[in-house]
Amino acid sequence: MRGWRGAVVGLAVAVAACGPGVEVKTDYDPKASFAGYRTFYSEVATKWGNALGERRMQAAIDSTLTAKGWRRVGSVDEADVAVVIHGATQNNSSATTFYSGPSYWGGWGWGGWGYTGTAYATTQVYTYKTGSLVVDMFDVKTKSAIWRGTADAELSSNPEANRAKAMDALTRMFAKFPPGGAR
């Protein structure tokens, strides 16, 4: 009995860990000289239908890069790096089916097999919305991609919770920026 309870608790912890958190990934060009970049220009390229959220996200990214020692400039022509922000939301659904009955019994010999009743299947459909944020950085002179950060999360109907997830995503996305410890 003790092992069974431990397995249930372990499963609950594992499911909670896979819950509606934020998945963040980053990638960069190891040949890019991040130590040489000092200025940036940012813009929201793919709008996700929430002007306040778009401006808030751009301001947060600008603030993060400024805190890292970069300076925002007024146009892409003045910048070392172009920061391009993309956002999207999508409605998703998943279905889980539970089966019950019939139970079979029987064995070898005369009479063989039997069953105890009708089988039932219950399907539950879970509908949810996901949001994606992509931050691309390009070297303005060479026009080549130098860095990318992505974040995907399940969104809620609570704007404050979504805002908190977005800020968590940005914090994690830029935690090791610039790559290689360059400042």
N, C-alpha and C positions, 0 to 999 in steps of 0.2 A: 504494500500500500504506500509506503514511504517513497519508493522509487517512482510510482505513478504520479504522486503529487509533485515531485521534483521535475518530472518531465513536463507536466502541465505548466508549472511556473516558468520553466525554461522556454517553452513554446510561446507563452504570453510575452515574455521579455523579447524574444526574437521578432515576434509580430509587431510589437510596439516600436522596435528599432527600425523596422522597414516601413513604418507608418508615413504619414504625410509630411516628411521633412523636405529639405532642399538638397537636391543633388547638384554639386558644383564641380566643374572641370575646367582646367586651364591648359593651354598649350602655347608654345612660343618657338620662334626661329632662333636656334642657338648661335647662329652667325650674326644676328642683329646686335649692334653695339648700344645697349640700353644706357650705358654710362654717358654716351654722347647726346642723348635726347634731353632737352630742357624745356621745350614748349609743346603745347598741344592745342588742338581745336576739336570740340566735340559737337556732334549733332545726332538727333534721333532720326534714323533713316527709315525704319519700319515702325509705323505708329500702331499702337495696340488699342486705340479707341478710348483712352482715358488721358485727356490732355494734362490734368493735374498730376497724375501718376508719371506721365512721360517727363514733365518738367522736373518733378521731384527726383526721378531716377537720374536724369542728366545732371542736376545740381549735386546729387550725392556722389556721382562718379567724378565730377569736376573737383569737388571738395577732397575726395580721396586722393586723386592724383596731385592736387596742390599740396596736401599733407605729405606726400612722398617726395616733394621738392620740385615738381614740375610747375610751369606757369601757363595758365590759359591765355590764349591770344584771341584777337577779334576775327581772324579769318584763317582758313586752311592754308592760304598762301604764305602766311607768317609762321606757320607751325612746323615743328620737326615731325610731329606725329598727328595723324588724323584718327580720332576716336569715333567709331561709328556704332550706334546703339540700335539694336533690333529687339522688338518685343512681340509676343504673340500669346493668345489664349486659345484654348481648344476645349470643347466639350467631349468627354469620354464616358464610356460605360464598361462595366465588367459584370459578368454573370457568374453566380455560384449555384450549383445544383446539388441538392441533398437527396439521397435515395433512401427509402425505407421499405422493408418487406420485399417479397415474401421470404420466409425461412424454409429452407429445404431440410429434409431429414430422410434418413433411409440408409440402405446399405446393400450388401450382396444378398443374392438369393431371391426366393419367391417374394413378390410384392415390391421389391426394389425401392423406388423413390416416392416421396410425397411432398406436399407443400402446405403451408399454414395460412395462406391468404393472398391478397392482392398486393402488388408492388405500387409504391407511390413515389413520385418525384416532385420536389418543390424547388423552384428556381427563384432566386432573389437577384434583381438587377440593381446595381449601384451606379448612379450617375454622378459624375464629378467633373470639375473644370481644372485644367492644368494651365500653368503659365510658364512661358519660356523667356529668358533674357539672354541675349548674345551681345557681347562687347568685343568688337574687332578693332585692332590697331594696325595702322599702316604707316610705313615710312613715307613721308610726303615726297622726298626726292626720288626714291627708287620706285615708289608706288607698289611696294611689296608688303604682304602681310607679315607682321612681326609678332603679334600676340593675339590670342583669343581666349575669352572666358565665357563659359556657358553656365546657366543655372536653370533647373527645371523643378517645379514644385506643384503640389496639389493646392489649389486655391480654395478659400472658404468664402462664405457670404459676408464675413466680417472684414471690412476694409482695414481696420487696425491690425488684425492678425496677418493679413496679406502684406501690409507695409512692413511689419516686423520680419516676415520671411524674406522680403526683398532686401532689407538692410542686413540681415544675416547672410544672405547670398553674396552681397557686395563685400562684406567684411571677409568672408572666406575666400572669395574670388581674388581679392587683392592682398591677401595675407602675406604672400611670398613675392610681391611685386615690388620692384622690378626683378625679373629672374636673374639668378646668379649673384644676387646681393648688390648689383650696381645701383648707385644712387646718383 
